[in-house]
């Protein structure tokens, strides 16, 4: 029996721009109480969808308001192979020339992917970035303030969860270290959710203006449009029901980019200044200039030298691997006056016999009388001295903050210690900039939610040294034993939640078994062994031995005098 479809009449206004000939319009009821509806016309292959698919697509279109959609834009990469002259040219005034920074970053990316030292160093940094952080909220005794602080804590924790703060810390640190610059923007969705997006160097630029001591970032609208147009053709024939793909660059900018960028695009302006409350400019080695430079740039000369040495040594190895056989004929073969120079038949015969003999496992060769000598020739080229290669490799490591400390002594051997202190300081400097940016974003989020800024917490990322367990334990011991900080601070330093531990301790100390209250300490008391029991201590035996039995588990008698005698004898035997 077919299911009866409930029909109802509704009156609804349809915007004129949605009414197109041959294009269906789907109406989805979203709220039965308030009679709310969503209209959707399908400009994307709607004629190929049946009614159920159209409804599903329209519903997803409605729910897509809850999603923050970003598009990845690639940087322009033109320079790969370089020379000492080009490195020298790029180094001149690189901090104010965005094109020089882009060329340098392209070369650096090439060596990150091809060189073992740089590539591996970057992987090690990425795997050892400290993503742990602390949020310090203000304290107050007033009930209203406590309520506001609690609300602020919930909102800020949701914000950090939305932006995936641990992943953002890693991306920022790697971005600044490998490219010298990392620009971020805080986006807010229609439902209040947030995301932090990164704009590459060919899209975002640093202006000459400062606001409250921070550089004012701007978007190169023309470069943005060109990048979007180049990638737009990739998705022309793509069909999807998950979200509507913008038709052109203007629609893409309107939907996914800040309002100031959209307005600049409408006005066909070349640049759009971004809201400084939502931007983050992270740089390293900028020397008070506009743009930073990656520490790897200092290693380019040595990297180029190692690449040249490797190329020359490779050619020499190939040359040395070749077998050169020199067969010398007698000069009498040319006649008495040495005028018969074309004795090709005799020479060919001699070579043929030589090659034939050498093809055998055991070579036995009897040369014709006109052959004077047979010699093996080897190229006299030598490979580059290992000390030269080692010196260049050490220069590369020193440029990124890794050095070798030699402990020379009078003994027959010396020890070498690898020091990464400078590298860790560099990482901490980069992460400190991101902490300042997140604190600015936290204030922006508080303003969006009409929260007084006095309740805004302080965000701080732990230093890289705290990842070492020995250092962390010494620091915790200092805080607890000598300074006397709270338990909550100690638990936070160890990466544990204090409130959770308090609840667990309460549960452990309030266990009820057979209507009797006990604790985990009593339940988990150790078995009596030679390590847990002593003759002088009664604390272990009291919790283990039953009052109705002797130490050897025999049942006690009712004779009190005999029991005391047995106890004294047991204690005297234990002492002896």
C-alpha positions in Angstrom: 0.0 0.0 0.0 1.5 3.3 -1.1 2.2 5.8 1.7 -0.2 8.8 1.6 1.6 12.1 1.0 0.5 15.0 3.1 -0.2 18.1 1.1 -0.5 21.6 2.2 -0.8 25.0 0.6 1.7 27.8 1.4 2.2 31.3 0.3 5.8 32.3 -0.3 7.6 35.1 -2.1 10.2 34.0 -4.6 13.0 36.6 -5.5 13.0 37.5 -9.2 16.6 36.5 -9.7 15.8 32.9 -8.8 13.0 32.6 -11.4 14.6 31.3 -14.6 13.0 29.5 -17.4 13.5 25.7 -17.2 15.2 25.9 -13.8 13.3 24.1 -10.9 13.1 25.7 -7.5 13.1 23.4 -4.4 11.4 24.5 -1.2 12.5 22.9 2.1 10.7 23.4 5.3 13.2 23.8 8.1 11.0 24.6 11.1 7.5 23.2 11.7 6.7 25.7 14.4 7.7 29.0 12.8 7.0 27.7 9.2 10.5 28.6 8.0 11.5 27.6 4.4 14.6 27.6 2.3 14.5 28.2 -1.4 17.2 26.8 -3.7 17.4 27.0 -7.5 19.9 24.6 -9.0 22.2 26.3 -11.5 24.6 23.4 -11.3 23.2 20.6 -13.5 19.9 20.5 -11.6 18.1 19.0 -14.6 20.1 15.8 -14.0 18.9 15.5 -10.4 15.6 13.9 -9.4 13.4 15.4 -6.7 15.0 13.6 -3.8 18.5 14.6 -4.9 17.3 18.2 -5.3 15.9 18.2 -1.8 19.1 16.8 -0.4 21.2 19.4 -2.2 18.9 22.2 -1.1 19.1 21.0 2.5 22.9 20.8 2.3 22.9 24.3 0.8 21.0 25.5 3.9 23.4 23.8 6.3 26.4 25.0 4.4 26.0 28.3 6.2 27.6 26.5 9.2 30.8 25.7 7.2 33.8 27.9 6.6 35.1 27.3 3.1 38.6 28.3 2.1 40.5 27.8 -1.1 44.2 27.0 -1.2 46.2 29.4 -3.3 49.7 28.3 -4.4 52.6 30.7 -4.5 54.4 31.5 -7.8 57.5 29.3 -8.1 59.9 30.3 -10.9 63.4 29.9 -9.5 64.9 26.5 -8.9 68.5 26.4 -10.2 70.7 29.3 -9.1 74.3 30.6 -9.1 76.5 32.5 -6.7 75.8 35.7 -8.7 72.1 35.3 -8.3 72.3 34.7 -4.6 74.4 37.8 -4.3 71.8 39.8 -6.2 68.9 38.5 -4.1 70.7 39.3 -0.9 70.8 43.0 -1.8 67.8 44.8 -0.3 65.8 41.6 -0.1 63.9 42.9 3.0 62.0 45.4 0.9 61.6 43.6 -2.4 58.8 41.0 -2.4 59.9 39.5 -5.8 63.4 38.8 -4.3 61.8 37.1 -1.3 59.6 34.9 -3.6 62.7 33.9 -5.8 64.7 33.0 -2.7 61.8 31.0 -1.3 61.5 29.0 -4.5 65.2 28.1 -4.4 64.9 27.2 -0.7 61.9 24.9 -1.4 64.0 23.1 -4.0 66.8 22.4 -1.5 64.3 21.4 1.2 63.0 18.7 -1.2 66.4 17.6 -2.6 69.0 18.2 0.1 69.3 15.6 3.0 70.5 18.1 5.6 67.9 20.8 5.1 65.0 18.4 4.4 65.8 16.3 7.4 66.3 19.3 9.7 62.9 20.7 8.7 61.3 17.3 9.4 62.9 17.2 12.9 61.6 20.7 13.6 58.1 19.8 12.5 58.0 16.7 14.7 59.3 18.5 17.8 57.4 21.7 17.9 55.9 22.2 21.4 52.1 22.7 20.8 51.2 22.8 24.5 49.9 26.1 25.8 48.4 27.7 28.8 45.3 30.0 29.2 45.5 32.3 32.2 42.1 33.8 33.1 41.7 36.7 35.6 40.4 35.9 39.1 37.7 37.7 41.0 35.6 37.1 44.2 32.5 38.8 42.7 29.7 36.4 41.7 28.9 38.4 38.5 32.6 38.4 37.5 32.9 34.7 38.2 29.9 34.0 35.9 31.4 36.2 33.2 34.8 34.5 33.5 33.1 31.1 33.2 31.3 32.2 30.0 34.5 33.7 28.6 36.3 30.4 29.3 33.7 28.4 27.4 33.8 30.7 24.4 37.6 30.9 24.2 38.0 27.2 24.5 35.5 26.7 21.7 37.4 29.2 19.6 40.7 27.4 20.1 39.0 24.1 19.2 37.5 25.6 16.0 40.8 26.9 14.7 42.7 23.7 15.7 45.2 25.6 17.6 47.8 22.8 17.9 47.9 22.4 14.1 48.1 26.2 13.6 51.1 26.4 15.9 53.0 23.8 13.7 52.0 25.4 10.4 53.0 28.9 11.6 56.4 27.7 12.9 57.3 25.7 9.7 56.0 28.5 7.5 58.1 31.2 9.1 61.2 29.0 9.3 61.1 27.8 5.7 59.8 31.0 4.0 60.7 33.8 6.5 57.1 35.1 6.4 53.7 33.8 7.4 50.5 35.9 7.2 47.2 34.9 8.9 43.7 36.2 8.9 40.8 35.4 11.4 37.6 34.5 9.6 34.2 34.4 11.4 31.4 32.3 9.9 27.7 33.2 9.9 27.1 30.9 12.9 29.9 32.4 14.9 32.5 29.7 14.2 36.1 30.8 13.4 39.0 29.7 11.3 42.5 31.0 10.7 43.6 31.1 7.1 47.1 31.7 5.6 47.6 34.0 2.6 50.7 33.3 0.6 53.3 35.9 -0.2 52.1 36.6 -3.8 48.6 37.4 -2.5 49.4 39.2 0.9 52.0 41.9 1.1 53.3 44.1 3.9 52.5 47.9 3.6 54.7 50.7 4.8 52.2 51.6 7.5 52.1 50.5 11.2 49.1 50.5 13.4 49.8 50.2 17.1 53.3 49.1 16.2 52.1 46.2 14.0 52.5 46.2 10.2 49.4 46.8 8.2 48.8 43.9 5.7 47.2 44.2 2.4 45.9 41.9 -0.3 47.0 42.3 -3.9 43.6 42.0 -5.5 44.9 41.7 -9.0 47.2 38.8 -8.1 44.3 37.2 -6.2 41.9 37.4 -9.2 44.6 36.0 -11.6 45.3 33.0 -9.2 41.5 32.3 -8.9 41.0 32.5 -12.7 43.9 30.2 -13.4 42.5 27.5 -11.1 38.8 28.1 -12.0 39.0 26.0 -15.2 39.9 22.9 -13.2 36.4 22.7 -11.7 34.3 23.8 -14.7 32.7 20.4 -15.3 32.9 19.1 -11.7 29.5 18.1 -10.2 29.0 17.9 -6.5 26.1 18.1 -4.1 28.3 19.0 -1.1 28.6 22.7 -1.9 28.2 25.0 -4.8 31.4 25.8 -6.7 31.7 29.5 -7.5 31.3 30.3 -11.2 34.0 33.0 -11.4 36.6 34.9 -9.4 34.1 37.6 -8.3 31.8 35.1 -6.7 34.7 33.3 -5.1 36.0 36.6 -3.6 32.5 37.5 -2.3 32.0 34.2 -0.6 35.4 33.3 0.8 37.4 36.5 1.4 37.1 39.4 3.8 34.6 42.1 3.1 37.3 44.7 2.6 38.8 42.5 -0.2 35.3 42.1 -1.8 34.8 45.9 -1.7 38.2 46.5 -3.3 37.4 44.0 -6.0 34.1 45.7 -6.7 35.9 49.0 -7.0 38.7 47.4 -9.1 41.3 48.7 -6.7 44.8 47.2 -6.9 45.2 46.7 -3.1 42.9 46.1 -0.2 44.0 46.8 3.4 43.0 44.1 5.9 41.4 44.8 9.3 44.5 44.8 11.7 42.4 43.2 14.5 42.1 40.1 12.4 45.6 39.8 10.8 48.8 38.3 12.0 52.2 39.1 10.5 54.9 36.6 11.5 58.5 37.2 10.3 62.1 36.3 11.0 65.3 38.1 10.1 63.5 41.1 8.6 66.1 43.6 10.0 63.4 46.3 10.5 62.4 45.8 6.8 59.1 44.8 5.4 59.8 41.1 4.7 61.6 38.4 6.6 64.1 35.9 5.2 64.4 32.2 6.0 67.5 31.2 8.0 68.1 28.6 5.2 69.0 31.5 2.8 72.4 31.8 4.6 73.1 28.2 3.6 72.4 28.6 -0.1 76.1 29.3 -1.0 77.2 26.1 0.7 74.3 24.2 -0.7 75.3 25.3 -4.2 78.9 24.4 -3.5 78.0 20.9 -2.3 75.8 20.4 -5.4 78.6 21.4 -7.7 81.0 19.1 -5.9 78.5 16.3 -6.1 78.1 16.8 -9.9 81.9 16.9 -10.5 82.5 13.8 -8.4 79.7 12.0 -10.1 81.3 12.6 -13.5 84.7 11.5 -12.2 83.3 8.3 -10.8 81.7 7.5 -14.2 85.0 8.3 -16.0 87.0 6.1 -13.6 84.6 3.3 -14.1 85.4 3.1 -17.8 88.1 0.6 -19.0 90.6 2.1 -21.4 92.8 -0.4 -23.2 95.8 1.1 -25.1 97.3 -1.3 -27.8 100.5 0.1 -29.2 101.8 -1.0 -32.6 105.4 -1.0 -33.8 106.5 1.9 -35.9 108.0 -0.5 -38.5 104.4 -1.4 -39.5 104.4 2.0 -41.4 107.3 0.9 -43.6 111.0 1.9 -43.9 110.2 5.6 -44.4 107.1 5.5 -42.2 104.9 6.6 -45.1 102.4 3.8 -45.1 99.9 5.3 -42.6 96.8 3.4 -43.6 97.4 -0.1 -42.1 93.8 -0.4 -41.0 93.5 -4.1 -41.7 96.4 -5.0 -39.4 95.1 -2.7 -36.6 91.6 -4.1 -36.9 92.8 -7.6 -36.7 94.9 -6.9 -33.6 91.9 -5.2 -31.9 89.6 -8.0 -32.8 91.8 -10.6 -31.3 92.3 -8.5 -28.2 88.5 -8.0 -27.6 87.9 -11.7 -28.3 90.5 -12.8 -25.7 89.2 -10.3 -23.1 85.6 -11.6 -23.4 86.8 -14.9 -21.9 86.9 -15.6 -18.2 90.6 -16.5 -18.4 92.4 -14.1 -20.8 95.1 -15.6 -22.9 96.3 -13.3 -25.7 99.1 -13.6 -28.1 99.5 -10.4 -30.0 100.6 -10.2 -33.7 104.3 -9.3 -34.2 103.5 -5.8 -35.1 101.9 -5.1 -31.7 104.5 -3.6 -29.3 102.5 -3.3 -26.0 99.1 -3.5 -24.4 98.3 -1.3 -21.4 95.3 -0.4 -19.2 94.8 3.3 -18.7 92.9 4.9 -15.8 91.8 8.5 -15.4 94.1 10.3 -12.9 91.2 12.5 -11.6 90.7 12.4 -7.8 87.5 12.9 -5.9 87.0 16.0 -3.8 88.6 15.8 -0.4 86.2 14.9 2.4 87.3 17.8 4.6 86.0 20.3 2.0 82.6 18.5 1.9 82.5 18.3 5.7 83.3 22.0 6.1 80.4 23.0 3.7 78.0 20.6 5.5 78.9 22.2 8.9 78.3 25.6 7.4 74.8 24.6 6.4 74.0 23.2 9.9 75.5 26.3 11.6 73.2 28.5 9.4 70.1 26.9 10.8 71.3 26.8 14.4 72.9 23.4 14.7 76.5 23.3 15.8 79.1 20.9 17.0 81.0 21.4 20.3 84.3 19.6 20.4 85.5 18.5 23.8 89.3 18.3 23.2 91.3 16.4 25.8 94.8 15.0 26.2 93.5 11.4 25.7 93.7 9.6 22.4 90.2 10.5 21.4 87.9 13.6 21.5 84.1 13.8 22.0 81.8 15.9 19.9 78.5 17.2 21.2 75.7 18.4 19.0 74.2 21.7 20.2 70.7 22.8 19.0 70.3 25.6 21.5 70.3 28.3 18.9 67.8 26.4 16.8 65.4 26.1 19.8 65.8 29.8 20.6 64.9 30.6 17.0 61.8 28.4 17.2 60.7 30.0 20.5 61.1 33.4 18.9 58.8 32.4 16.1 56.2 30.8 18.4 56.3 34.0 20.6 55.0 36.0 17.6 52.1 33.5 17.1 51.2 33.8 20.9 50.9 37.6 20.5 48.6 37.1 17.4 46.4 34.6 19.2 46.0 37.0 22.2 44.9 39.7 19.7 42.4 37.2 18.1 41.1 36.3 21.6 40.3 40.0 22.2 38.5 40.2 18.9 36.4 37.1 19.8 35.5 38.7 23.1 34.4 41.9 21.4 32.2 39.8 19.0 30.5 38.2 22.0 30.2 41.5 23.9 32.6 40.4 26.7 34.5 43.0 28.6 38.2 42.7 27.7 39.2 42.6 31.3 38.0 39.0 31.3 40.1 38.1 28.3 42.7 35.4 29.1 46.4 35.4 28.3 47.5 32.8 25.8 51.0 31.5 26.0 52.8 28.6 24.2 55.3 26.6 26.2 59.0 26.9 25.3 60.7 24.2 23.3 63.0 23.3 26.2 60.0 22.1 28.1 59.6 19.1 25.8 62.6 17.5 27.4 61.2 15.4 30.3 64.3 15.9 32.6 63.9 19.7 32.2 60.2 19.5 32.9 60.7 17.3 36.0 63.3 19.7 37.4 61.0 22.7 36.7 58.0 21.0 38.4 60.2 20.1 41.4 61.3 23.8 41.7 57.7 25.0 41.5 56.3 22.5 44.0 59.1 22.2 46.6 60.7 25.6 46.6 58.2 28.1 45.3 55.1 26.3 46.5 52.7 26.8 43.6 49.2 25.3 43.5 48.4 21.7 42.5 46.6 23.0 39.5 49.7 24.7 38.1 51.7 21.5 38.7 49.2 19.4 36.9 49.0 21.8 34.0 52.8 21.7 33.6 52.6 17.9 33.4 49.8 18.1 30.8 47.1 16.8 33.1 43.8 18.3 34.1 43.6 19.2 37.7 39.8 19.0 38.1 39.8 15.5 36.5 42.4 14.3 39.0 40.5 15.7 41.9 37.4 13.8 40.9 39.3 10.6 40.5 40.9 11.0 43.9 37.5 11.5 45.5 36.3 8.3 43.8 39.3 6.4 45.0 38.8 7.5 48.6 35.1 6.8 48.7 34.7 3.2 47.5 31.9 1.2 49.2 32.3 -2.6 49.4 29.7 -4.6 51.3 28.2 -1.4 52.7 31.6 -0.5 54.2 33.5 2.6 53.1 37.1 1.9 52.1 39.8 3.4 49.7 42.0 2.2 46.9 45.0 2.4 49.2 43.6 -0.3 51.4 42.3 -2.4 48.5 45.6 -2.2 46.7 47.8 -2.9 49.8 50.9 -5.0 48.8 51.2 -8.7 49.5 53.5 -9.5 52.4 56.9 -10.4 51.1 60.4 -10.0 52.3 60.4 -6.6 50.6 57.1 -5.3 52.0 57.2 -6.6 55.6 59.7 -6.2 58.5 59.9 -7.6 62.0 59.7 -4.1 63.6 56.9 -2.7 61.5 53.3 -3.7 62.1 51.7 -1.4 59.4 52.0 -4.0 56.6 51.0 -7.0 58.6 48.1 -5.3 60.3 46.3 -4.7 57.0 47.1 -8.2 55.6 46.9 -10.7 58.5 43.5 -11.4 59.9 43.0 -11.0 63.7 41.7 -14.6 64.0 44.9 -16.2 62.6 48.6 -16.4 63.6 51.5 -15.3 61.4 51.7 -18.8 59.9 47.9 -18.6 59.1 47.1 -21.2 61.9 43.9 -20.4 63.9 44.4 -18.7 67.2 43.3 -20.4 70.4 41.1 -19.0 73.0 43.9 -19.1 75.5 45.2 -15.5 75.7 48.4 -16.5 77.6 49.4 -18.9 74.8 48.6 -16.4 72.1 50.9 -13.8 73.8 53.6 -16.4 74.2 53.4 -17.3 70.5 53.6 -13.7 69.5 56.7 -13.0 71.6 58.4 -16.1 70.2 57.6 -15.0 66.6 59.0 -11.5 67.2 62.2 -12.8 68.8 62.8 -15.2 65.9 62.2 -12.4 63.4 64.8 -10.2 65.1 67.4 -13.0 65.2 
